[in-house]
Amino acid sequence: MAETRYVKAITAALADSLASDSRVILFGEDVARPGGPFNATKGLLEQFGPDRVRDTPISEAAIVGAAVGAAMSGLKPVVEIMFMDFTTLAMDALVNQAAKARFMFGGQCSVPMVLRAPHGAGVNAGPQHSQCLEAWFAHIPGLKVVCPATPADAYGLLRSAIDDPDPVIYVEHKALYGTKGEMPEPCPLVPIGQARIARAGTDISIVTYGAMLHTCLGAAEKLAAEGVDAEVIDLRSLQPWDEAAVLASLSRTHRLLLVHEAVEAFGVGAEIAARMADAGFDELDAPIVRVGAPFMPVPFAKSLEAQYVPSEARILEAARRVLA
């Protein structure tokens, strides 16, 4: 077990996939010689050469369109979009081509590609470089969506995403890149669609993903000081999501709090709340509560951004409301 930075875990997963499968290729803006805007691909050009790791023009539509074609031709492309906000420029290739190819051609081909996309606030990048758009892609049949919160999961989910026969949106949080965590050697693959219990508890289930996991764990420790034993579930995978794990947690605690950094309205939490209000109705002893960002663009100002992103204080207030 070694302590590893989140971004280094991504680099290791890319390197191991490139080394183990000659069909894997990596391309995107500044991913080769510069090593990526966040250094996630640093050193891979030198290790695997320009035929496997290459820079592209500044055209997200061209990058993702080329990836779809490469995947349908037998390669396994991994592409990086510099900020998740810029996936808007590649929506046709993702939503109408990558997600639909298996169905358009009667199952005769698949699109084994991965799109890496950094999301989230916390680095004062403003409204066009900080959005959490994962719910868009989770709504599209044919796409899978994952969002790791720890170095071990960053590695394990990326390896699984690259091995998957279908297109996977791999969401990274910019504020997590420099964080550290334990990573086993060798690090196991993480199955897509499988949540994990990050903290066991009996009084309330807090379901979250991505960077909010760490905020929720901090809130859970403060709740423990108040005599409340909170269980924290890290979804890890958003499409498919682990309904059975959430339902099992709810059956233990009978109270549910859903937390994500993305805008609360029409978000991942809304889907889970609707399913649990149906499948888990008999287990509920209190209304389901959601915590997310307000319905507005991410502000530039550091002071305003701090109020925009869900905080431990907001999670604690929501948890107390559920428990009351």
BELGIHU-V44954 format. One record per residue. N is the residue number from 1. RES is the residue in one small letter. SS is DSSP state (@ for helix, = for strand, . for the rest). D_LAST is the distance of its C-alpha to the last C-alpha in Angstrom with 1 decimal. Layout:
{{N,RES,SS,D_LAST} {N,RES,SS,D_LAST}}
This chain:
{{1,m,.,40.9} {2,a,=,41.5} {3,e,=,39.3} {4,t,=,39.8} {5,r,=,38.8} {6,y,@,37.0} {7,v,@,40.0} {8,k,@,42.5} {9,a,@,40.8} {10,i,@,41.3} {11,t,@,44.9} {12,a,@,45.4} {13,a,@,44.1} {14,l,@,46.5} {15,a,@,49.4} {16,d,@,49.0} {17,s,@,48.7} {18,l,@,51.8} {19,a,@,53.7} {20,s,@,52.9} {21,d,.,53.5} {22,s,.,56.4} {23,r,.,54.9} {24,v,=,52.0} {25,i,=,52.7} {26,l,=,50.7} {27,f,=,51.1} {28,g,=,49.6} {29,e,.,50.0} {30,d,.,51.0} {31,v,.,49.9} {32,a,.,53.4} {33,r,.,55.4} {34,p,.,52.6} {35,g,.,50.2} {36,g,.,47.4} {37,p,.,45.6} {38,f,.,43.1} {39,n,.,45.7} {40,a,.,44.2} {41,t,.,47.7} {42,k,.,49.7} {43,g,.,52.8} {44,l,@,52.6} {45,l,@,55.6} {46,e,@,57.8} {47,q,@,56.7} {48,f,@,57.1} {49,g,.,59.3} {50,p,.,59.4} {51,d,.,59.7} {52,r,.,56.3} {53,v,=,54.4} {54,r,=,55.3} {55,d,=,54.4} {56,t,.,54.3} {57,p,.,54.9} {58,i,.,52.0} {59,s,.,51.2} {60,e,@,48.0} {61,a,@,49.4} {62,a,@,52.5} {63,i,@,50.5} {64,v,@,48.3} {65,g,@,51.1} {66,a,@,53.3} {67,a,@,50.6} {68,v,@,50.3} {69,g,@,54.1} {70,a,@,54.4} {71,a,@,51.8} {72,m,@,53.6} {73,s,.,56.8} {74,g,.,55.7} {75,l,.,54.2} {76,k,=,50.6} {77,p,=,49.8} {78,v,=,46.9} {79,v,=,46.6} {80,e,=,44.6} {81,i,=,43.4} {82,m,.,43.2} {83,f,.,39.9} {84,m,@,37.7} {85,d,@,38.3} {86,f,@,41.9} {87,t,@,41.2} {88,t,@,41.5} {89,l,@,45.2} {90,a,@,45.4} {91,m,@,43.4} {92,d,@,46.4} {93,a,@,47.4} {94,l,@,43.9} {95,v,@,42.7} {96,n,@,46.0} {97,q,@,48.0} {98,a,@,46.2} {99,a,.,43.5} {100,k,.,46.0} {101,a,@,49.2} {102,r,@,48.5} {103,f,@,48.1} {104,m,@,50.9} {105,f,.,53.4} {106,g,.,52.6} {107,g,.,51.1} {108,q,.,54.3} {109,c,.,52.7} {110,s,.,49.4} {111,v,.,48.2} {112,p,.,47.3} {113,m,.,46.2} {114,v,=,43.4} {115,l,=,42.2} {116,r,=,40.6} {117,a,=,38.6} {118,p,=,36.9} {119,h,=,33.8} {120,g,.,31.2} {121,a,.,31.0} {122,g,.,31.1} {123,v,.,34.9} {124,n,.,35.6} {125,a,.,37.5} {126,g,.,36.5} {127,p,.,35.6} {128,q,.,38.4} {129,h,.,37.9} {130,s,.,34.1} {131,q,.,32.7} {132,c,.,30.6} {133,l,.,32.3} {134,e,@,31.5} {135,a,@,29.9} {136,w,@,33.3} {137,f,@,35.0} {138,a,@,32.4} {139,h,.,33.2} {140,i,.,36.9} {141,p,.,38.3} {142,g,.,40.7} {143,l,.,38.8} {144,k,=,36.6} {145,v,=,34.2} {146,v,=,33.1} {147,c,.,31.3} {148,p,.,31.6} {149,a,.,29.6} {150,t,.,31.8} {151,p,@,35.6} {152,a,@,35.9} {153,d,@,34.2} {154,a,@,36.1} {155,y,@,39.3} {156,g,@,38.4} {157,l,@,37.0} {158,l,@,40.0} {159,r,@,42.5} {160,s,@,40.9} {161,a,@,40.8} {162,i,@,44.5} {163,d,@,45.4} {164,d,.,43.6} {165,p,.,46.1} {166,d,.,43.9} {167,p,.,42.9} {168,v,=,39.8} {169,i,=,38.0} {170,y,=,37.1} {171,v,=,34.6} {172,e,=,34.7} {173,h,=,32.7} {174,k,@,35.1} {175,a,@,33.0} {176,l,@,33.0} {177,y,.,36.8} {178,g,.,37.3} {179,t,.,34.5} {180,k,=,35.6} {181,g,=,34.5} {182,e,=,36.1} {183,m,=,38.4} {184,p,.,40.2} {185,e,.,44.0} {186,p,.,44.7} {187,c,.,41.4} {188,p,.,40.5} {189,l,.,39.9} {190,v,.,36.3} {191,p,.,36.3} {192,i,.,35.2} {193,g,.,32.2} {194,q,.,30.7} {195,a,.,27.3} {196,r,=,26.7} {197,i,=,23.9} {198,a,=,24.0} {199,r,=,21.6} {200,a,.,20.7} {201,g,.,17.3} {202,t,.,15.4} {203,d,.,11.6} {204,i,=,11.3} {205,s,=,14.3} {206,i,=,15.4} {207,v,=,18.5} {208,t,=,21.0} {209,y,.,24.7} {210,g,.,27.4} {211,a,.,27.0} {212,m,@,23.2} {213,l,@,23.2} {214,h,@,24.1} {215,t,@,21.6} {216,c,@,18.8} {217,l,@,20.4} {218,g,@,20.4} {219,a,@,16.7} {220,a,@,16.2} {221,e,@,18.4} {222,k,@,16.5} {223,l,@,13.3} {224,a,@,15.7} {225,a,@,16.7} {226,e,.,13.3} {227,g,.,13.5} {228,v,.,11.7} {229,d,.,14.3} {230,a,=,14.2} {231,e,=,16.9} {232,v,=,18.8} {233,i,=,21.1} {234,d,=,24.1} {235,l,.,25.5} {236,r,.,28.9} {237,s,=,30.3} {238,l,=,29.1} {239,q,=,31.9} {240,p,.,32.0} {241,w,.,28.4} {242,d,.,27.4} {243,e,@,25.4} {244,a,@,26.0} {245,a,@,24.4} {246,v,@,21.2} {247,l,@,21.1} {248,a,@,21.9} {249,s,@,19.0} {250,l,@,16.6} {251,s,@,18.2} {252,r,@,17.5} {253,t,@,13.8} {254,h,.,12.7} {255,r,.,10.4} {256,l,=,12.4} {257,l,=,12.8} {258,l,=,16.3} {259,v,=,18.2} {260,h,=,21.8} {261,e,=,24.1} {262,a,=,25.8} {263,v,=,25.1} {264,e,.,21.9} {265,a,.,23.8} {266,f,.,25.6} {267,g,.,24.8} {268,v,@,24.5} {269,g,@,20.8} {270,a,@,21.5} {271,e,@,23.8} {272,i,@,21.5} {273,a,@,18.6} {274,a,@,21.3} {275,r,@,22.7} {276,m,@,19.5} {277,a,@,18.6} {278,d,@,22.0} {279,a,@,22.9} {280,g,.,19.5} {281,f,@,18.3} {282,d,@,18.6} {283,e,@,16.5} {284,l,.,13.3} {285,d,.,10.4} {286,a,.,8.3} {287,p,.,10.2} {288,i,.,12.2} {289,v,=,12.0} {290,r,=,15.2} {291,v,=,16.5} {292,g,=,20.2} {293,a,=,23.0} {294,p,.,23.7} {295,f,.,26.3} {296,m,.,29.2} {297,p,.,31.9} {298,v,.,31.3} {299,p,.,32.7} {300,f,.,35.6} {301,a,.,34.8} {302,k,@,33.1} {303,s,@,30.8} {304,l,@,29.7} {305,e,@,29.4} {306,a,@,27.0} {307,q,@,24.7} {308,y,@,25.3} {309,v,.,24.3} {310,p,.,20.6} {311,s,.,20.0} {312,e,@,18.0} {313,a,@,16.4} {314,r,@,15.3} {315,i,@,14.1} {316,l,@,12.0} {317,e,@,10.5} {318,a,@,9.9} {319,a,@,8.5} {320,r,@,5.9} {321,r,@,5.1} {322,v,@,5.5} {323,l,@,3.8} {324,a,.,0.0}}
